[in-house]
Amino acid sequence: MKIIHICSSAMSFRFFLREHLINLAREGRCVIAVCGEDDKEEASFFEAHDIRFIYIPIERKISLFSDLKSLLRLIFLFLKYRPDVVHTHTPKASLLGTLAGRITAVRKVFFHCHGLSFIRYNEITSNVGYFIERLPILFAHKTLAVSPSLASYLVKNNHSFGKHISVLGAGSICGVDMSLFSLPPRLPRESRLNEEPFVIGYLGRVNEDKGMSIFIAVIDRLRMLGLNVRGKVAGMIDGADSINFPYSIDYVGSVTREEAPDFLGSCNVFLFPSCREGFGMAAAEASAMELPVIAFDIVGIKDVVIDGETGFLVYPGDVDGMDERANLLFSSPELCLSLGRNGRKYILDNFSQEKVLGDFSDFYLKNI
């Protein structure tokens, strides 16, 4: 059986799909990774695991001429390799991939929706962009969403063209490696709470969609109350955004997946003020490290954070609410411990990498 996975970005393969593709190859399937970026690292990685890596340029923004060329290249590729399955990810790759799959009569075309770019605080920001982003649902034989709340949003708002949206297990695309994201023996959870200052952390892309200005505002407000609090941020700053971090926030730059647990292990609380998510992977990893999470009650986050049990969900955009929850956790070490322990158990039960990989394999067995 021949399976093609398509993404616009190499980063999506690197952080979300590597283990899935390796698992499929181990099960004896012929796997091809088609990427919109010519990434030598990903090409070498996949080739070392007997997975063919093919570069087809795919621009993220709408560009009729470039998009038509990419579509034609995908059509020729599918005609050459005759895949049994085309599984698409990321908006533009999914639009072109599902359309090319239908044109070439691929037996099974799957669209995996990782999130919605034109949603902010659960509200649509561009009707045209949002419509284009949903078109793969129309072309695909089956659509998957990375979280139950994302699937529900599409269906309840009549945005799924009358089609059913499936979710693998409890959600997530790759799950959390619970052996990697665990508290190291040298830093037990209790000792972290006795350290000074109280560190509020953030891990992920650094831009306004992820609420970085809100993160900075919360830290500043808490310090104005006289609390011994510092912010700590890790992640890549998006080129379009200029972020000026105040003295009260330590920006450590990008960290690898292997370095992320040590970063999270240096924090007391995880503050995640993102305005849009498909599935809050960073929040899930923080919970796996027994950090209480404070986030907005939006699509893709409400599946990861259980309000009052593993952290707090705040009304979207409510900065005062985030201040209050952070202040409460600063004043309540026992509550931090309780929420953190509940969080790790919740992630282990629902989103462990082992479980998600099994759900992915079961999906292929049932649908091919």
Order of alpha helices (4+ residues) and beta strands (2+ residues): beta-alpha-beta-alpha-beta-alpha-beta-alpha-beta-beta-beta-alpha-beta-alpha-beta-alpha-beta-alpha-beta-beta-alpha-beta-alpha-beta-beta-alpha-alpha-alpha
